[in-house]
Amino acid sequence: MLDTATYTPRLKALYRAEIKPAMKEEFGYSNDMQIPRLEKIILNIGCGAESVRDSKKAKSAAEDLTAIAGQQAVPTLAKKSIAGFRVREGMTLGAKVTLRGDRMYDFLDRLITIAMPRIRDFRGVKPSFDGRGNFAMGIKEHIVFPEINFDKVDEVWGIDVIMVTTAATDAEAKSLLKHFNMPFNA
């Protein structure tokens, strides 16, 4: 069994030992608290029209997201009723998970080293920053994660991955993620 008292994720140790000093030198920070760090990673699966027709689809998506994240997924609910889409207020339309701390670093490690290389025709991720140092990307098939048993999947879902950093600019955030070996294509 894993001893959680002494366990430190590989990327967390890498951040402390190598990435922090490299970022400090690259951007000339005078204080260690200025160095950007990952704050949280948010995962989201939206089922949309499939969950309107069959409520079990949203439950299945939440179970898959729970397996991927290693943490209980929270259902996302419709805020308003939309008659044209047959959506009622309070209807479950997907699931989301917010990862912080060690689970966040473990997920990022699995994403970069295991899941991304398994994506078909993968040529790197497009740098998609929001202007405040946060990065967002989408994965078209959740079955690239090793936690998902391909034989038991009833539907292939796309996953939104949002990485929230403390970086003030997109350049700092991109540099931080490059140090974590995020495969940017540009």
C-alpha positions in Angstrom: 0.0 0.0 0.0 1.2 3.5 -0.8 2.4 5.5 2.3 0.7 8.9 1.8 2.8 10.5 4.5 6.1 10.1 2.5 4.7 10.1 -1.0 5.5 13.1 -3.2 4.3 13.1 -6.8 7.1 13.1 -9.4 6.1 16.4 -11.0 5.8 18.1 -7.6 9.3 17.1 -6.8 10.5 18.2 -10.2 8.8 21.6 -9.7 10.5 22.2 -6.4 13.9 20.9 -7.5 14.3 22.1 -11.1 11.3 24.2 -12.4 11.3 26.8 -9.7 15.0 27.7 -10.0 14.7 27.7 -13.8 11.7 30.0 -13.8 13.4 32.3 -11.3 16.4 32.6 -13.6 14.4 32.9 -16.8 12.1 35.7 -15.6 14.3 37.3 -13.0 12.0 37.0 -10.0 13.2 38.6 -6.8 11.0 36.6 -4.5 10.1 32.9 -4.6 6.4 33.7 -4.2 6.4 35.4 -7.6 7.3 32.2 -9.3 4.2 30.8 -11.1 2.8 27.5 -9.9 -0.2 25.3 -10.8 -3.1 26.1 -8.6 -5.7 23.6 -9.8 -6.8 21.4 -12.8 -10.5 21.3 -13.7 -11.9 18.4 -15.7 -15.3 18.6 -17.3 -17.4 16.2 -19.4 -20.5 17.6 -21.0 -23.1 15.1 -22.2 -25.5 17.5 -23.7 -28.3 16.0 -25.9 -27.4 12.4 -25.0 -28.2 12.9 -21.3 -31.6 14.5 -22.2 -32.6 11.3 -24.0 -31.1 8.9 -21.5 -30.3 10.0 -17.9 -27.9 7.0 -17.5 -25.5 8.6 -19.9 -24.6 11.5 -17.5 -24.2 8.9 -14.7 -21.9 6.9 -16.9 -19.8 10.0 -17.8 -19.5 10.9 -14.1 -18.3 7.4 -13.3 -15.7 7.5 -16.0 -14.5 11.0 -14.9 -14.3 9.7 -11.3 -12.1 6.9 -12.5 -9.8 9.2 -14.5 -9.5 11.8 -11.8 -9.3 9.5 -8.8 -11.7 11.8 -7.0 -15.5 11.9 -6.9 -17.1 13.8 -9.9 -19.8 16.3 -9.2 -22.8 16.4 -11.6 -23.3 19.6 -13.6 -26.9 20.7 -13.7 -28.9 22.8 -16.2 -29.4 26.4 -15.0 -32.3 27.2 -17.2 -35.0 25.2 -19.0 -34.7 25.3 -22.8 -37.7 23.8 -24.5 -36.1 23.5 -27.9 -33.5 21.2 -26.5 -35.9 19.4 -24.1 -33.8 20.5 -21.2 -35.4 21.3 -17.8 -33.8 23.3 -15.0 -31.9 21.1 -12.6 -31.4 18.3 -15.2 -27.9 16.6 -15.1 -26.0 17.5 -18.2 -22.5 16.3 -17.4 -19.9 16.1 -14.6 -16.8 18.0 -13.4 -13.9 17.5 -11.0 -11.5 20.0 -9.5 -8.0 18.6 -8.7 -5.6 20.3 -6.3 -2.4 19.3 -4.6 -0.9 15.8 -5.1 -3.9 14.5 -7.1 -3.4 17.4 -9.5 0.3 16.6 -10.1 -0.5 12.9 -10.5 -3.2 13.7 -13.1 -0.9 16.0 -15.0 1.8 13.3 -15.0 -0.6 10.7 -16.4 -2.0 13.2 -18.9 1.4 14.2 -20.4 3.2 10.8 -20.2 0.5 8.3 -20.8 -2.7 9.8 -22.2 -1.4 12.3 -24.8 0.9 9.8 -26.5 -2.2 7.5 -27.0 -4.2 10.1 -28.9 -4.5 9.3 -32.6 -2.6 11.6 -35.0 -1.2 13.6 -32.0 1.0 16.5 -33.1 1.0 18.5 -29.9 -1.5 20.8 -28.2 -2.4 24.2 -29.4 -1.4 27.0 -27.0 -4.8 28.2 -25.8 -4.3 30.7 -23.0 -6.9 33.2 -21.6 -4.7 36.2 -21.1 -4.4 35.7 -17.4 -2.1 32.7 -17.4 -4.7 29.9 -17.5 -4.5 27.1 -20.1 -7.5 25.2 -21.6 -7.5 22.2 -23.9 -9.8 19.5 -25.0 -9.4 15.8 -25.5 -11.8 14.3 -28.0 -11.9 10.7 -26.5 -11.7 9.9 -22.8 -10.7 6.4 -23.6 -7.0 7.4 -24.0 -6.7 7.3 -20.2 -5.6 3.9 -18.9 -8.2 3.9 -16.1 -11.0 3.4 -18.6 -11.8 -0.1 -19.6 -12.4 0.1 -23.3 -14.8 -2.9 -23.4 -17.1 -1.4 -20.8 -17.5 2.0 -22.5 -21.0 2.7 -23.8 -20.2 6.1 -25.2 -16.9 8.0 -26.0 -16.9 11.4 -24.3 -14.7 14.5 -24.8 -13.0 16.0 -21.8 -12.2 19.7 -21.2 -9.0 20.2 -19.2 -8.4 23.7 -17.6 -5.1 24.4 -15.9 -5.3 27.4 -13.5 -1.9 28.9 -12.7 -0.7 31.8 -10.6 1.1 33.2 -13.6 0.4 36.9 -14.4 1.0 36.5 -18.2 0.5 33.8 -20.8 4.2 33.7 -21.5 5.0 32.8 -17.9 2.2 30.2 -17.9 3.4 28.7 -21.2 7.0 28.5 -19.9 5.8 26.8 -16.7 3.8 24.2 -18.7 6.8 23.7 -21.0 9.0 22.9 -18.0 6.4 20.2 -17.1 7.0 18.8 -20.7 3.6 19.9 -22.0 3.9 19.1 -25.8 2.9 22.4 -27.4 2.9 22.3 -31.3 3.8 26.0 -31.8 
